């Protein structure tokens, strides 16, 4: 079985029951976590920005500056040079993961057609699917999956794969971003869980796809079989 397909199946097996449980707990979680006054606090806003694409462009620039100075890098650390790996390799994977994660989330939202939680009952309902993706300028009030959470887990997941020592801090930051969406009442718990799955799946897929070959299209950023 193709490695990328195997990774996707493994994540699906783990996350599907978690998503179903979250779906059943949506109403309760909405009541427990909703706190719009807390959503305005500085630390919450900081965590929310982890799901903001320009944040990951900045992180990619930092990776690029470090790897250009050191002559490259390897998954185990920031400073060890690996001449065979292009200097933009890790920076490109981090930014690409966040971009692809955001795109996948925004394609899935109108396809699934699930509205954000109801402000009274805290229940997320389904709407009629739009005939055109991103109709009405994209302001459809759709929530599944959470875009911020997807970008956060895609970016943090890629950093965790590239630097395993940072795995837990990255996952905590990404989960914190998802929590901010619950504080704001902008998403149901299942929206956040789905966003986490999509983001991590994108990161794992791109990592398995781009970390194998060191030389290929885009001077090594993308694999040979693209």
Protein Blocks (a to p, Z undefined) as FASTA:
>chain_A
ZZklmmmmmmmmmmmmmmmmmmmmmmmmmmmmgcfklmmpmklmmmmmmmgmklmmmmmm
mmmmmmmmnopacfkbmklccfklcfklmmmmmmmmmmmmmmmmmmmmmmnopacddfkl
opacdddddfbghihhlpnopabdcfklmmmmmmmmmmmmmmmmlmmmmmmmmmmmmmmm
mmnopacfklmmmmmmmmmmmmmmmmmmmmmpmcdehhhmacfkZZ
